[in-house]
Amino acid sequence: MQMKVTKYLSLLFLLLMIACYSGSRLSQPDYTYLYNPEQKLIKPDLKVYHNSADSSTLYFRIKADDILYGKMQSDSNLTTRLLMKYKVYDYENKDVLLDSATIGLIDRGQNENTDYLQGKVNMYMPIGKLYRLRIYFRDEYKDLNTVYEQLYDKRLNGNQEFYLLKQNGKIVYNAVATKNNSISVHKSPLITTTNYELDSANHQFKMTPPPFVMDAGQQQINFSYRSNLVFEDSLLISNIGRLNRLIPADSQLLRMHFFYFQDDYPYITELEQMIEPIRYISTTAEYKRIKNALNLKKEIDAFWMKIGKDENTAKSLIREYYKRVEIANRYFGTYREGWKTDRGIIFIVYGQPSTIYKDLNSESWIYGEENNILSVKFTFRKIRSEESDNIFILQRSEDYKSNWYRAVDDWRQGRINS
């Protein structure tokens, strides 16, 4: 689905203390919904921008499809009934609550042409520390809650949170440009350096190997374009590479990264974009034949017909496989496309996990019943990196080999793992 209109929410600051928000109305976090588009729960995109010494701004957007609209008494208009609660904790002193509030989010008049609703809120975050931010969303009409927790760094080191990206006037939440045109970079007033270098590269990262391959390998990036820039408050960059980094003259500051993979990312909109993801379930010969095909559509169709056996099954396989590729791009992207990452390969081949455990430093995915000998568990460790805050590395094991080949064989027999 292509993005149409982004609509701003009206924010009613109810100025309620956290204690006024009934704890009995919050369920325990259940993270199995995170990457499941069938579960219409609030799954926001979040971006924190450190724009002043004592506070930071949280930008958020919510898919309109994930919200239920209803009518209040004596009001003929459809409206939302959403609550957002946030808590800011000192990361080193985890019991120290620094700021909290509950906010009513009201949107009047459902619009079928609106894909996202978005807003922003200022939070107390003094400069110089790490913070743990916990955010709760509640849809009153659905009587459902979701919870998110993130680590944010406000030490004066020039990390990604000191920059704000916009493209076509809209916030870029994941540092990925969706069109190959200009992008504007806004710099926090807290960063006083004005001299920068811009490096760009059109490097294509390889896809990650299967989970039983112990050495995933490191890939060297050669940045082939460099320009010198003076960067006061904002900067318009017109020539975007696949990989881009802004290097401040002050060597004490981190480099800022942003990316461009393809138009309309994370969606698959061109035949050429369907080729590489097939490698996870194809033989070497099949993959080479598709890569070198003169008639690409015919060769891709032939591959799916071969494993699907009939047209209806083949179509079902195509829909499900590339839906998973798009979901992987949506949630797991880093400096490479989401489908190429460790979480991406597992999600595409195995599907939606039965159970997801998550904290600030890791995710564990379980397929099947927990503690069942036939179940399989994948653990991903979060890596702190200036390139991206979304890098999770799989804890690889040769024990996955037989289970992996069974999962791939299911695809090749026309069966979809869910």
C-alpha positions in Angstrom: 0.0 0.0 0.0 1.5 3.3 -1.0 1.5 6.2 1.4 -1.1 8.9 0.6 -1.7 11.5 3.3 -0.3 12.0 6.7 -2.7 13.7 9.2 -1.7 15.5 12.4 -3.4 14.5 15.6 -4.8 17.1 17.9 -3.1 16.6 21.2 -5.1 17.3 24.4 -2.6 17.5 27.2 -4.6 16.2 30.0 -1.8 16.9 32.5 -2.6 13.8 34.4 0.0 12.2 36.7 0.9 8.6 36.0 -0.9 7.5 39.2 -4.1 8.8 37.7 -3.8 6.3 34.9 -5.3 3.1 36.3 -2.7 0.3 36.3 -5.5 -2.3 36.2 -6.2 -1.2 32.6 -2.8 -2.1 31.4 -2.1 -5.7 30.4 1.3 -7.3 30.5 3.4 -6.7 27.4 2.8 -9.2 24.7 5.3 -8.7 21.9 4.0 -11.3 19.4 2.0 -8.5 17.8 5.0 -6.4 16.9 5.6 -7.7 13.4 2.2 -9.1 12.7 0.1 -6.9 10.3 -3.0 -9.0 11.0 -3.0 -7.8 14.6 -4.4 -4.3 14.4 -2.7 -2.9 17.5 -0.9 0.4 17.7 2.6 -0.1 16.4 4.1 3.4 16.3 7.1 4.8 14.5 9.1 6.8 17.0 11.8 9.4 16.7 13.5 11.4 19.5 15.2 14.7 18.7 17.4 16.3 21.3 16.6 20.0 20.5 17.3 21.7 23.8 19.5 21.3 26.9 16.7 20.2 29.3 14.1 18.6 27.0 13.8 16.4 23.9 10.9 16.0 21.5 9.3 12.7 20.8 7.8 12.5 17.3 5.4 9.6 16.6 3.1 8.3 13.9 0.5 5.6 14.0 -1.1 3.8 11.1 -4.7 4.8 10.8 -5.7 1.2 10.0 -4.6 0.2 13.5 -7.0 2.6 15.2 -10.7 2.1 15.8 -12.9 5.2 15.3 -16.2 5.5 17.1 -18.9 8.0 18.0 -19.0 9.7 21.4 -22.3 10.7 23.0 -24.1 13.6 21.3 -21.4 13.7 18.6 -22.1 12.6 15.1 -18.5 12.7 14.0 -16.2 9.6 14.2 -13.3 10.2 16.6 -10.5 8.3 18.1 -10.2 7.6 21.9 -6.5 7.1 22.4 -4.2 7.6 25.4 -0.4 7.8 25.3 1.5 7.6 28.5 5.3 8.0 28.7 7.8 7.6 31.5 11.4 8.8 31.3 13.9 7.0 33.6 17.6 7.6 34.3 19.3 4.6 32.7 21.9 4.3 35.4 19.4 4.6 38.2 16.6 2.6 36.9 14.2 3.4 39.7 14.5 7.2 39.2 11.5 8.5 37.3 12.3 11.9 35.8 9.3 12.7 33.8 5.9 11.2 33.0 2.5 12.3 31.6 -0.6 10.9 30.1 -1.9 12.5 26.9 -5.2 12.2 25.2 -4.8 11.9 21.4 -8.0 13.0 19.5 -8.6 12.8 15.8 -12.0 14.0 14.6 -13.4 12.7 11.3 -12.0 9.5 9.9 -10.4 9.9 6.4 -10.0 6.9 4.2 -7.2 8.7 2.3 -5.1 9.0 5.5 -2.5 6.4 6.1 -0.8 7.8 9.2 -1.7 10.0 12.1 1.2 11.7 13.8 2.1 14.1 16.6 4.8 15.1 19.0 5.4 15.8 22.7 8.2 17.4 24.7 9.8 15.4 27.5 12.2 16.4 30.3 15.6 15.0 29.4 18.6 17.0 30.7 21.7 16.8 28.6 24.6 14.5 29.6 22.9 11.1 30.3 21.4 7.9 29.0 17.6 7.5 29.4 15.2 4.7 29.3 11.9 5.7 27.7 8.8 3.6 28.2 5.7 4.5 26.1 2.2 3.1 26.4 -0.6 3.5 23.9 -4.2 2.6 24.7 -7.1 2.4 22.2 -10.1 3.0 24.4 -12.6 1.8 21.8 -10.7 -1.5 21.4 -9.8 -1.8 25.1 -6.3 -2.7 24.1 -2.8 -1.5 25.2 0.7 -1.7 23.7 4.0 -0.8 25.4 7.4 0.1 23.9 10.7 0.7 25.6 13.8 2.4 24.1 17.2 3.6 25.2 18.1 7.2 24.3 21.5 8.8 24.5 21.7 12.5 25.4 25.4 12.6 26.1 26.8 15.4 23.9 28.4 13.0 21.4 26.4 13.9 18.2 24.5 10.6 17.9 21.6 10.2 15.5 19.2 11.7 18.1 20.8 15.1 17.6 19.6 15.2 14.0 16.2 15.3 12.3 15.6 14.2 8.8 12.7 15.4 6.6 11.8 14.5 3.0 8.9 16.2 1.2 8.2 18.0 4.4 7.7 14.8 6.4 9.7 13.3 9.3 11.9 10.4 8.3 11.6 8.0 11.2 14.0 5.3 10.2 16.8 7.2 8.5 15.7 5.8 5.1 14.8 8.1 2.3 11.9 6.7 0.2 12.6 8.8 -2.9 15.8 9.5 -4.7 15.5 13.2 -4.4 16.6 15.9 -1.9 16.5 15.3 1.8 16.8 18.0 4.6 18.9 17.4 7.7 18.2 19.5 10.8 20.9 19.8 13.4 20.2 20.3 17.1 21.3 23.7 18.5 23.3 21.7 21.1 25.8 20.7 18.3 27.8 23.8 17.6 30.1 22.4 14.9 29.3 23.8 11.5 31.9 22.2 9.2 31.1 18.7 7.9 32.1 16.3 5.2 29.4 14.3 3.3 30.5 10.8 2.2 28.2 8.7 -0.1 28.5 5.2 -1.5 26.3 3.0 -3.7 27.5 -0.1 -2.0 25.2 -3.2 -2.2 25.3 -5.2 1.0 25.1 -9.0 0.6 22.2 -10.9 2.2 22.9 -12.5 5.5 23.6 -16.3 5.4 21.4 -19.1 7.0 21.4 -19.3 10.8 23.7 -22.3 11.0 26.6 -20.5 9.2 28.8 -19.4 12.0 30.7 -16.6 10.3 28.3 -14.0 8.8 31.3 -12.0 7.6 32.1 -8.3 7.6 31.8 -6.2 4.4 34.1 -3.3 3.6 32.4 -0.1 2.4 34.3 2.1 0.0 32.8 5.6 0.1 33.4 7.0 -3.4 32.0 10.5 -3.1 33.0 13.2 -0.7 32.0 16.9 -0.4 32.7 19.6 2.2 29.7 21.4 3.7 28.9 24.2 6.1 26.0 23.2 8.3 24.3 25.8 10.5 20.8 24.8 11.4 19.6 22.8 8.5 21.0 21.4 5.3 19.4 20.4 2.0 21.2 17.4 0.3 20.2 16.8 -3.3 22.5 13.9 -4.3 21.7 10.9 -2.1 23.7 7.6 -2.3 22.6 4.3 -0.9 24.8 4.9 2.1 25.4 8.5 3.3 27.3 9.8 6.3 27.9 13.3 7.7 31.2 13.6 9.3 31.6 16.6 11.7 35.0 18.4 11.8 34.9 17.9 15.6 36.4 14.4 16.0 34.7 14.0 19.4 31.3 13.8 17.7 29.9 10.7 16.0 29.0 10.5 12.4 25.4 10.8 11.2 24.1 8.2 8.8 21.1 8.0 6.4 20.2 5.7 3.6 18.4 5.2 0.3 17.6 1.7 -1.1 14.9 2.1 -3.7 11.8 4.3 -4.4 8.8 3.4 -2.2 10.9 1.3 0.2 9.8 -0.8 2.1 7.4 -2.0 -0.6 8.3 -4.3 -3.5 7.1 -2.5 -6.6 9.3 -3.7 -9.4 10.1 -7.1 -10.8 13.9 -6.5 -10.3 13.2 -6.2 -6.5 11.7 -9.7 -6.4 14.9 -11.4 -7.6 17.4 -11.4 -4.7 15.0 -12.4 -1.8 14.2 -15.6 -3.7 17.8 -16.8 -2.9 16.7 -17.9 0.6 14.6 -20.8 -0.8 16.1 -21.3 -4.2 19.0 -23.5 -5.5 22.1 -21.9 -6.9 21.1 -22.9 -10.4 17.5 -21.6 -10.0 18.8 -18.3 -8.7 21.4 -17.8 -11.5 18.7 -18.6 -14.1 16.4 -15.9 -12.7 19.3 -13.4 -12.3 20.3 -13.9 -16.0 16.8 -14.1 -17.5 16.0 -12.2 -20.6 12.3 -12.4 -19.7 12.3 -11.8 -16.0 8.6 -12.1 -15.3 8.4 -15.4 -17.1 11.4 -16.9 -15.1 10.0 -15.7 -11.8 6.6 -17.1 -12.6 8.2 -20.4 -13.6 10.1 -20.6 -10.3 6.9 -20.2 -8.2 4.9 -22.5 -10.5 7.5 -25.1 -10.1 7.3 -25.2 -6.3 3.6 -24.4 -6.1 2.5 -27.0 -8.6 -0.6 -25.0 -9.6 -1.5 -21.4 -10.3 -3.5 -20.7 -7.2 -0.9 -22.1 -4.8 1.8 -20.3 -6.7 -0.1 -17.0 -6.3 -0.6 -17.7 -2.5 3.2 -18.4 -2.1 4.1 -15.2 -3.9 1.7 -13.1 -1.9 3.0 -14.5 1.4 6.7 -14.5 0.6 6.8 -10.9 -0.6 4.5 -9.7 2.2 7.2 -11.0 4.6 9.9 -9.3 2.6 8.0 -6.0 3.0 7.5 -6.6 6.7 11.2 -7.3 7.1 12.0 -4.1 5.3 9.5 -2.2 7.4 10.8 -3.3 10.8 14.4 -4.7 10.5 16.1 -2.3 8.2 19.5 -0.9 9.2 22.3 0.2 6.8 21.0 -2.6 4.6 17.5 -3.6 3.6 15.5 -5.3 6.3 15.1 -8.5 4.3 18.9 -8.9 4.2 19.4 -8.8 8.0 19.5 -11.7 10.5 15.9 -11.0 11.7 14.8 -10.6 8.1 16.0 -14.0 6.9 14.3 -15.8 9.9 11.1 -13.9 9.5 10.8 -14.6 5.8 11.5 -18.3 5.9 9.8 -19.2 9.3 7.1 -16.5 9.4 5.5 -14.9 12.4 7.0 -16.2 15.7 4.6 -17.9 18.2 6.2 -16.0 21.0 8.5 -12.9 21.2 10.4 -11.9 24.3 12.0 -8.5 24.1 14.1 -6.1 26.2 16.4 -3.2 25.5 19.3 -5.5 24.5 17.8 -8.5 22.8 14.9 -10.3 21.2 14.0 -14.0 21.5 11.7 -15.6 18.9 10.1 -19.0 19.6 8.4 -21.1 16.9 6.1 -23.7 18.4 5.2 -24.2 22.0 7.7 -22.9 24.5 9.9 -25.6 26.1 8.6 -28.2 23.5 11.5 -30.3 22.2 10.2 -29.7 18.6 10.2 -26.0 18.9 13.0 -23.7 17.7 14.2 -20.5 19.4 16.3 -17.7 17.8 18.0 -15.1 20.0 19.1 -11.7 18.6 21.5 -9.4 20.5 21.3 -5.7 19.9 24.5 -4.0 18.8 25.2 -0.4 19.7 26.3 1.3 16.5 26.5 4.8 15.1 25.2 3.5 11.8 21.8 2.4 13.1 20.0 1.8 16.4 18.2 -1.2 14.9 21.0 -3.8 14.5 20.2 -7.2 16.0 22.7 -10.0 15.5 21.6 -13.6 15.5 23.2 -16.0 18.0 24.2 -18.5 15.4 24.5 -22.3 15.9 25.2 -25.3 13.7 22.2 -26.9 15.5 19.9 -24.9 13.3 21.0 -26.7 10.1 18.4 -29.5 9.9 15.6 -27.3 11.1 16.5 -24.7 8.5 16.4 -27.1 5.6 13.1 -28.5 6.8 11.7 -24.9 6.8 13.1 -24.2 3.3 11.8 -27.6 2.0 8.3 -26.6 3.2 8.4 -23.6 0.9 9.7 -25.8 -2.0 6.8 -28.2 -1.4 4.3 -25.4 -1.7 3.6 -25.2 2.1 3.6 -21.9 4.0 5.0 -21.8 7.5 3.0 -19.4 9.7 
